[in-house]
């Protein structure tokens, strides 16, 4: 043990700039103790303990953190108890609010301050594990003579910070020995154990705090991605980061110069929030590669938002859509009905045809269906335009085969595809088309079509959707870096357009408007001009006309603008169809 005179002389040499082998962090802390706190290294100050009332207040404020951390701390204590280590969980004010140790040495632990209710800030206890960790925000080992106070020089303390989901330091986890081996390097294992534990506590806290948000966990190694990831972020529906672990801050922004909370996913990664379903557990780990904007790469695991609990009566009336199916559409009864069918079909092996106009989100729906199947494996895409051979698909892993635009398959490609499907029964087929099933009958082989269309799902064009406000707000949040809003006139203009290019065209229009607007307000003059082409002036049938009117809230002028016809034409077609405006 370091003698009193030797300890005081060593601190004096450090303060005079003499190289004593102490690291800079310890030297800086000693200097703070004398110059900022007016402490005397020769004085044996007792450990500072709070009153019962004060301790109860700190404990109550930390109840949620204690509950989140306790399982992990019990596991850690099980690993180190045989080596006589003591575990302390201190709050952000340095007060020990949870404790794991051998009760047979309770008196010694109390004398050393390694117990509930003791406060370990630097201004009270000098250089120490908890206090120095609070000051630096970094994991530290304060070993024996590193301690400023002679009271604590027998101790060896290794501490690591725990950050909350917004990046603020919330607590410190400390593992200590009453009397440790002399070499400081003997605590390297303790450092590894405590930093691993704080990482897992932060992960558990993030998962518990963001159940209704997407969570993207990532790791440099695919082997540990699903079992012990290094970092995670939580994302709202528009792709903004609303929570993180400290590992995510270090991984995404190694320089620490940027603000992660509130930034967008695509500020850091070559992906957006709509691609998260592609990184859920059903896809092979090695295929879930995340490409970062700075050229680095990691492996990702996306976890879909949990659905709020409902009463049993409400649950009987409302089907909870799994994963990305639940975020595919807003309040649109026709779309919700289609998505409900998709959810039921997702877990089957029935081949599905998803049909609709260009830009309506057919591929996104296919990926959502794929990920809604708990047994989902790989997702393989084949663009059918210009394909004359599909030989490469014979070697792909089992999973889902998505055929994009099957109406573009020529005769040779149809033959090759039929052979592939017959030889690969482990591939579940999802196909998309701009044509209806009735139109495909005229251009495709019957034996192939029957293998591709076990059931059909129609994705409506944007002009027939009743959730236009939901879509506009969702896309605007995703493409805007700041709080950008639409004037009522601009929103009315967007809701009145025919949208020949559907969601893709709406996205491009909003991105352009965000770039052109002033003061974060989009007005009509900021919207790009409509393209020259227009949809057919006559809906496919009276059902489509009624759907259009419902989507427009029975606003006939708005419906007329979407179809590029006169209001009188809408009135005439309504009378012919026997449609009346609801009371």
Protein Blocks (a to p, Z undefined) as FASTA:
>chain_A
ZZfklmmmmmmmmmnopaehiafklmmmmmmmmmmnopafkbccddddddfklmmmmmmm
mmmmmmmmmmmmmmmmmmmmmnopacddddfkopafbdcddfklmmmmmmnopaghiacb
fklnopafklmmmmnopacddehjlpmblklmmpccdddddddfkopafbdcddddfbdc
fblklmmmmmmmmmmmmmmmmmmmmmmmmmmbccddddfbfklmmmmcfbdcdddfkopa
fbdcfklmmmmmmnopacfehpafklmbgcdfklmmmmgmklcfklmcccdfkopacddd
ddddddddddfklmmmpccdehjllmmpccdfklmmmmmmmmmmmmpmbdcdddddehil
pmmmmmmmmmmpmkbccdddddfehpabfklmmmpccdddddehjllpcfklmmmmmmmm
mmmmmbccddddfbdfklmmmmpcfklmmmmmmbccddddfklpcklmmmmmmmmmmmpc
bdcdddfklmmmmmmpgolnlmmlmmmmmmmmmmmpghhiacfklpccddfbdcdfbdfb
lklmmmmmmmnoopaklmmmmnopafklmmmmmmmnopacdZZ
